[in-house]
Amino acid sequence: MNTRKRKNRYVANRHDYKKRKHVALEPGMTGFLCTCNVYERGCITDAYRLLNLFADEKSASDINKESETSRSTRNTLVDEEGEKSLEDTDEDEDVSTALEKEITELRTESERPLPSRKFQVYLCPTCWINRGVVNVVPLTSTLPNPLELVTKIVSKLDTTKEQCTRYLLRLLPIEVVCKAYMDNIKVRASDVFEKYFAQEPKTFSIVFNRRSNNSIKRDEIIEDLAEIILRKNPGNKADLKNPDIAVIVEAIRGICLLSIAPNYYKFKKYNLVEICKSTKIKSTPKEQVAECASEENSGDNNRKDSDTTT
């Protein structure tokens, strides 16, 4: 019998793993669902960079309003005190204050606890891989409306056609996180549908995906959710090809994620890589041969017509 003690293997960043605070995906949270091909770490990096870029981006109208209000307040102060206006130094002050504000925001964001950060990944991808779930990365968020941010991202990519992610494929907004039980899903879905389907009649479709979950039946959940949508407004109609709003139901183990995706098929199922691809369809070799043959036939006919006229 071998009595030798097995050597301990070194694993990086594992000495305080049990003491670390992890973010658990709990009912009531909102955020984003990211998908990728194998490279979860790269997907997380792409998601953080893309979401922070568009979340911190201000519209030109907001910037103009802020500059106008700041100038008006400064002008009133100058008039009251009777001092000269400092128009030349206004731009330098604006730049310096903006930089200081950005630095303080970054510091406060890094010092915040994990649950209160703007975007935070749920645990680590290896935890889900060990449980049979791969290529899926949920991100929790403190933003009040994740759909607004995702719509802004996919609309911008659809117009520019500039690919800005390498590993991140699909980006879906998570409206509701709940337990994967039919009764719980119906209650939470009814609250969400009141916001999107009660006012005006719209076309809809329901997309159901499940990972490591066998308790929810596809036909049952689609029929129940469609019935709730029709109750909200009898004018709502199902459209599987080009719906106004697609309801995405993701059942992952014991948790269910509900997403609302307008223009779901127009934006390539919210696949950021597919959105950026060219929309031009290349002709096949057979089509090219047919086009050349038609051009030759038209050229021969023109020659015959010219010969007969002469």
Beta strands, then each sheet from edge to edge (+ up, - down):
strand 1: 30-35
strand 2: 119-121
strand 3: 136-141
strand 4: 170-174
strand 5: 176-179
strand 6: 203-211
strand 7: 237-238
strand 8: 245-252
strand 9: 255-262
sheet 1: 2+ 3- 1+ 4-
sheet 2: 5+ 9- 8+ 6+ 7+
end
